[in-house]
Amino acid sequence: LVSEAIDRGELSQDQMITVSSTSQFDLSADGSTANLKPGEVISVKDLMYCLLLPSANEAANILAMTVCGDIPTFVERMNQRAQELGMTGTHFMNPHGLHNSEHYSTAWDIYRMAKEAMTHAAFREIVSTARYVVPATNMSGERVLLNTNALLTSAKFPGYTFSGTIGIKTGST
């Protein structure tokens, strides 16, 4: 949905976003994070890197609120878009993918979603990146993000890289 909003011109990768206090909504303490803080100002592009390389769950919430104004509306649009893509075995409950008993998908549906996502240039570029440096913000120094996809880079998990890997990331739930 974020990539589609960018492609439609509703959102710009250079647009600066101020992290709200609700960015931590529905997140578990042990979840992946980029340690984004309320009041921090960061670009949409850098939020996408935070989301798609280390799985920063708060970045998912921030981007959801940026696109739709609130998380429930974004989740509703996620489910609507999933249906449009023919993802009949999927139901989303949140933008970050952390466990919820009513949040589910199938391998086939994830393939459909990934295939569609790869049609967006910004998404393709980000998910094929092994390492990215988020510039310093008003509340943080530089952040070095490493892709968790061991097939793409050995930065976090040595010994598993595959030269034909073009990206997209791993998950744990």
N, C-alpha and C positions, 0 to 999 in steps of 0.2 A: 504494500500500500504506500509506503514511503517512496519507493522508486517510481511508482506510477504517478504520485503527486508531483515529484520532480519533473518527470517527463511531460506532464500536462502544464508545467509552469506555475503550479499552485504553491510550490516550495522550491527554494534554491539551496544547493549544497553549501553556498557561502552564507546563507541566512544564519544569524547569530540567535541562539536560544538561551534564555535564562532558566536554569534548573529550578524547578519549583519544589516546595516542601513535600508535595505529594509524589515525588519521583520514587520514593521508597515503598509505595503502596503495594501490599500483598507480596512482599519479597521475603525470602527466608534468610536468616543470618548467615548461612553457609553457602549461599548462592554466589555465582560469579559476578564480579563488579569491576568497574573502572574507578571506583571511589569518587564519583561525581557528587558534588555537594550543593545543597540548596543555595541559590544566589550566584553560583558559578555560571559564567557566560561562555558558551562553546558553540561551534558551528554544527550545522546539520551533517556535513561531511564527516567531521570528527566523531559525532555521535554514532553515525553509521559504522565507522571503523570500530568504535568501542563495542557496539552491538555484535558486529559480525566477525571480529577476531577473537577477543577473549570472552564473548557471551555476556557482556555487562547488562544484567537484567534491568538496572535502573535506566539504561539508555533506551531499552524497549519501551518503558513507561513514558519517558520524556518524548520520544518520537511519536508515540501514540497520541499523547496530549497535544503535540504540535500539529499533527495532521487533522485530528478530529475535535480537539477541545477538551476531551475527557476520555478516560480509558474505556468505560462501558460502550460508548459509541464506536470507538475504534474496534473493539472486539466484535461488535455487531457487524461492522463492515468486513472484518476478517472472515466471519462465517458466511456472509453474503458472497464475498469474492471466492471463497472456497467452493461454494455451490456453483458459481459461474464457471469455475475451472473443472467441474465434474468430480470434485473431491467428496464423494458420497459417504466415505467412512471417517470423516473428520468433523470434530466440533471443538472450537476454541473457547476457553474461559478467561484467558489473559493474553497480553501481548508478548510475554517473555518465555512462556513454555514451561514454567515451573509446575510441579505436580498439582493437579486438581483432579479429583475422581471423574469429573465430567469433561475433562480436557483430553481428547484422544485423536489419534490419526492412524493411518495405515502406511505401509511402505510405498504402495502404489500412489496414494494421495500425496505423500511427501515428494515423490518423483514428479508428479504433475506440478506441484508448487515450485519445486526447484527448476524445472524446465521453463516455466513462465518467468521466474525471477532472473534466469540467465539471459533473457531477452533484453534486459536493462543494462546499459553500458556501465553505469556507476556501480551497480551490484557486482557485475563480472569483475571489474577492476579490484574492488575491495576484497572479494572472497578469494582472489588469486594472490593476494599480498601475504607474504610470510611475516613481515615486520613493518610496523608503522609507528612513527613518532607523532603524537598529538602535541602540538605546540603548547607552551605555557599559557595558562588562562589567568583570570583575575584572582583565582583561589588555589592554583596548583602550578607546580613546575611542569616541565615536559613529562609526558607519560609515554613509555615504550610499550607498545602492544605487540604481542606475539600471537600468531594464528595457532589455534589448538589443533588444527588438522595435521596430524603426524604424517599423512601421505604427501602433504605439500612442503613441509619444512621439518627439519630435525631440531629446531630451536628449543622445543619443550620436551619432545620425546624422540631421542636419537634412534636411528636404525630402521625406520619404517617408510621413508620417503619413496615415492614412485614418480618417475620423470613425466609421466603422462597426466598427472593430476592437474586439473584446471581450477579447483577450488570448491567452495561451499564448506561449511564447517560441521564439526561433530556436535553431538548433543549427549545428554546423560539421562534424560527422563523420557 
